[in-house]
Amino acid sequence: MSEDTEQSLALDVASTIHRSTQWLLNIQDENSHGWAEQQGRVTSTLNTAEVIIALLDSQAATAGSKDIQEGVQFLLKHQYSEGPDLGAWPREVPSTDPHTPTYHVADLVRTAFIIEALIKAGKGTETQPIHTALAWLLGHRNKDHGWGYYRSAPSALMPTCFALLAIIEAHRAGMTAHEQDIKDGLKFLVEHYNTNAEGCFGEAGPLQAAHTIYAILTIQAARRENLSVYPQQEKQAIAWLLRNPDAARKQVEERILIDPSEQGNYGFMFLTEALLIRVLMNAEDKSQRGSGLTRDALSSIRDKLDASGGFYGYRVFSWSTAKVISALSVAKGEYQTFPQRQPEYSGLKAGPFILSFAVLLASFALYLTQSDQFGVLQAAFFVFLMLTLLLAYGNLREKSFTELVGNLMDIFKQRTGCKFQVPQNSRRLIRVKARSLNPR
């Protein structure tokens, strides 16, 4: 395939969705018929649910297809069929007890995603797996109408969003008995977490944008079912994201505290750019679908497409690829091709400028090697020149400076195995965490 053809495919949204869904189908486990984070690893009910949702959202597979139904059977095999957690799905982790190789703990996140996956795959809300799962989910609701990650845990924003999205999906499929539960949950979400005058959700900090995005997704899902009375809060929250584009696109991870003993807890990575695209494409204000933030998020996602068809960064995962597919499936109606990244600066032609500047930088470096007066000021000036050159190169290649540095650090990481700690107030999370030690 020629370079021009590859570039054309990389810019075509529909072709990208096709390549990525084929990659997901190709890595389905031949024995269990579930999906793992990466091919050859232990299959996971959460990964499997995320993939099934993406394949059905993109219409790459039908609910009755062999791949989907085999995935459904994999999920059903892991549902609790008795005990206090009847209907839930557990997270399975290696146990320190040699007599009990696997430790199980009921997981609200898995249960919520699997409810959505099974309903999309054709399981009716009256069937036993869905009925018992929803009963378990509603049984974990607190008196304030919010949810914690486990029974008796204080209500929090994210478990409330996860639970509401599952119940709203059941409502979409015809189960209208819990409309008041949805409305009560939305009221809790808005009254407890939309208290900032700027319109965002949750506490200030690195997770605020991700929490705001998930709260909007929940309100939008309820709006599509005519259950939301919060159009103003939705509008203000989206406006906050547009005013804070760096935070809105910053990839972050939250600790999911499903286990008081901490043995079963795990990290949940928010693929914020993909989630952000879904938020903006579902906004009532159509102008926001063509906003600079939407275009930037789509351009950034395009850059993270692996040659295999998977996404994201220097390692590809089933869950990250699934999130991107779901986002692109929403966006493809208005974006047939990925937007071209707009250079941060325009004017002088970059090529001759960079070449001239590189010669100047090399000359200055040569001078420093011959000078006996190499002090702090000289070193600082040299670093400034190098960063300026990187910035110019980044614009020539249509990359922002932070993304360019992130790419360089990713390459260095691959070569050395080093891990970088990024400050919480960094403009952009430039490291995608590997999950080999604590998979989802």
PyMOL commands that set and color helices and strands:
alter all, ss='L'
color gray80, all
select helices_A, chain A and resi 3-11+13-26+45-57+66-77+108-120+128-139+157-172+179-193+208-224+231-243+245-249+272-281+286-290+292-303+318-331+350-370+376-396+401-416
alter helices_A, ss='H'
color red, helices_A
select strands_A, chain A and resi 90-94+102-106+252-256+266-270
alter strands_A, ss='S'
color yellow, strands_A
deselect
rebuild
show_as cartoon
